[in-house]
Amino acid sequence: MKLYYYADTDSLYIDLAERPGVTAKEVVPDVVLDLDGEGRVVGIDIDRASRHVDLPRLEAASVPFQTVSGPSS
């Protein structure tokens, strides 16, 4: 998952999958879900993000991270 904030448009995009979105569905004002060809959510676009999200407090909590080994020395 990747978060992208675009200050010029005050939008926050949450990229959930590496599959392309083919359709978009507004679920509530200012929140649009990007869906793949099978109807699965691949991204969330939040317009006017600073009105809906406390941007300075974005943090990851209780996320199961997989440890990735770096190159051997």
Backbone hydrogen bonds in HBPLUS format (Angstrom, degrees):
<---DONOR---> <-ACCEPTOR-->    atom                        ^
c    i                          cat <-CA-CA->   ^        H-A-AA   ^      H-
h    n   atom  resd res      DA  || num        DHA   H-A  angle D-A-AA Bond
n    s   type  num  typ     dist DA aas  dist angle  dist       angle   num
A0002-LYS N   A0015-ASP O   2.99 MM  13  5.06 153.4  2.06 137.3 145.9     1
A0015-ASP N   A0002-LYS O   2.78 MM  13  5.06 160.0  1.81 162.7 163.8     2
A0004-TYR N   A0013-TYR O   2.85 MM   9  5.08 154.4  1.91 150.9 158.1     3
A0013-TYR N   A0004-TYR O   2.74 MM   9  5.08 167.1  1.76 154.8 159.1     4
A0006-TYR N   A0011-SER O   2.85 MM   5  5.34 166.9  1.87 161.9 166.3     5
A0009-THR N   A0006-TYR O   3.23 MM   3  5.74 143.8  2.37 110.4 119.2     6
A0010-ASP N   A0006-TYR O   2.76 MM   4  5.58 116.0  2.17 141.9 160.6     7
A0011-SER N   A0006-TYR O   3.19 MM   5  5.34 154.1  2.26 135.9 140.4     8
A0049-ALA N   A0010-ASP O   2.79 MM  39  5.63 152.7  1.87 146.4 148.2     9
A0012-LEU N   A0046-ILE O   2.95 MM  34  5.11 158.1  1.99 140.8 146.7    10
A0046-ILE N   A0012-LEU O   2.81 MM  34  5.11 166.6  1.82 154.3 158.9    11
A0014-ILE N   A0044-ILE O   2.80 MM  30  5.03 164.4  1.82 150.4 155.9    12
A0044-ILE N   A0014-ILE O   2.92 MM  30  5.03 147.7  2.03 134.4 144.8    13
A0016-LEU N   A0042-VAL O   2.86 MM  26  4.96 150.0  1.95 130.4 135.6    14
A0022-VAL N   A0035-LEU O   2.70 MM  13  6.00 164.2  1.72 158.1 158.5    15
A0023-THR N   A0035-LEU O   3.24 MM  12  5.29 161.7  2.27 145.1 147.7    16
A0035-LEU N   A0023-THR O   2.81 MM  12  5.29 172.0  1.82 155.3 157.3    17
A0025-LYS N   A0033-LEU O   2.86 MM   8  5.20 153.3  1.93 145.6 154.6    18
A0033-LEU N   A0025-LYS O   2.85 MM   8  5.20 171.6  1.86 142.3 141.6    19
A0027-VAL N   A0031-VAL O   2.98 MM   4  6.01 146.8  2.10 152.9 163.4    20
A0031-VAL N   A0028-VAL O   3.01 MM   3  5.46 164.4  2.04 143.4 141.9    21
A0047-ASP N   A0030-ASP O   2.77 MM  17  4.76 153.3  1.84 142.8 149.4    22
A0032-VAL N   A0045-ASP O   2.89 MM  13  5.09 165.9  1.91 150.9 155.7    23
A0045-ASP N   A0032-VAL O   2.81 MM  13  5.09 171.8  1.82 158.0 160.9    24
A0034-ASP N   A0043-GLY O   2.83 MM   9  4.92 172.9  1.83 139.3 141.6    25
A0042-VAL N   A0034-ASP O   2.80 MM   8  5.63 170.6  1.80 152.9 155.8    26
A0036-ASP N   A0040-ARG O   2.87 MM   4  5.46 155.9  1.93 149.1 155.5    27
A0039-GLY N   A0036-ASP O   3.01 MM   3  5.30 166.2  2.03 117.5 119.8    28
A0051-ARG N   A0048-ARG O   2.93 MM   3  5.68 155.9  1.99 121.8 129.3    29
A0052-HIS N   A0049-ALA O   2.92 MM   3  5.16 137.8  2.10 106.3 118.6    30
A0053-VAL N   A0049-ALA O   2.77 MM   4  5.60 156.9  1.82 174.1 173.4    31
A0055-LEU N   A0053-VAL O   2.96 MM   2  5.41 123.4  2.29 107.1  90.7    32
A0057-ARG N   A0054-ASP O   2.90 MM   3  5.62 153.1  1.98 124.6 133.1    33
A0058-LEU N   A0055-LEU O   3.26 MM   3  5.57 167.1  2.28 120.5 118.7    34
